[in-house]
Amino acid sequence: MYNVDANLGKKRVEVTSEGAHDHDMDEFVEKVKEAALHVLKQHDHFDILTDLSQAITLQQDRTQATTDLLEWCHKNGLRKSANVVGTLVQKMQINRISGQSEKVASFTSKAEAERWLDEE
């Protein structure tokens, strides 16, 4: 199960994922892109806050879609992407998917992630 929201006040796309990643990846990717474009209508950039702390590790067959989505975000105004993780394996997977980009970071709490995103 997942949820995607555009938080215009914080210039942020907020994603929450719980349990298995058994949802339609194409639909998920489109929802994230739509939320990002919604933020970009009012701002020149956007951040992403993803809470994966209650999700299982992403299945291997879904990592390419996630990599492609992150690349799209980089090309379309992404400033920072903060990921709240529940396991070291999730953190390692995010590092691999992001190519260890300086724009992407992992945290063990939502408060830490939000502080980092709030930094200019």
N, C-alpha and C positions, 0 to 999 in steps of 0.2 A: 504494500500500500504506500502511496506517496501523495504529497500535496505540493503544489507550486503556486506561489503568490507573488505579485508585484507590490513592493512597499515603496510607494513614490516618495514619501517623506524621508526615507533613508537612502533613496536611489539604489534600491536593492531588490534582487530576485531571491526569494526565500523558498528553499526546498526542504521538505521533511520526508524521509524515507524510513519505513519500518518493515521488519520481517524480510521476506525473500523479495528479490527483484524480478518478480514473475509477471510484471505488467508489460504492456505493449511499448517497446522502446521507441518506435517511431512517434507514437502519441506523446510519450514523455518528452522527447526531444522538441517536438513542436510546441508543447506547453511552455517549456523553458524559453524557447526563442520568442514566443508571443509575449511572455512576461517581460523579457529583456527589451523588446521593441516598445512595449507599453511604457517602461521607465524612460527609454531613450526619446520618447515624444516630448518629455518635459526636461530632460537633463542630457548633458553631453557624454555621460558615461554611466556605467552601472557596476555594482558589486554583486556577488553571489554568496549567500550564506546557506550552506547545506548541512543539515543535521542527519548524520548517518549513525548516530550512537545506538539506535534501536534496530538497525538493519544488519543483515548478514553480509558477508563479503560478496562483492559483485562477481557474478559468474564470468568466466573467461570469455564466453561468446558475446558478452555485452560490453566489454571494455573498448572495442573499436568505436562503437556508437558514442560512448562517453568521450573518448579521445577526439572524435570528429566534432562533437558538440563544444568541447572546450576550445578547440581551434576556431570554430565559428565565433565563439564569445570573444576571443582575443582579437579577432579581425573586426568586431562590431562594437567596440567600446568598453570591454571589460577592464576595470581598474584593478580589482582584487577578488579572489575567490577563497573564502574561508570554509573549511570543512570540520565539523565536529564529529570525531570518531570515537568508537567504543573499544577498538582493538588496535594493536600494533600492525596487524596484517592489513587492516583498512588504510592505515597511514602509509604503509609501504606501497600499497596498490595505488593510492592517490599520487604519491611521488612518481611512480612509474608512468601513470597515465598523463600527468602534467609535464613530464620531462623535467621535473624539478624546477619549474618556472618560479621566479621570484614573486609572481603575482598570485601564487597558490600556496596556501599554508594549511596545516592541520592542527587542531586543538582538541583537548579533552573536555572542555566545557564551552557552552554557548556564550557565557559571559566573556571568556578569553577571546573567542572568535569575534564577538561584536566589538570589543575594545580595539582589536587589530584593524578591523574594517573602518572604525571611526577615526583612526589615525590618518592624517593627510600626508 
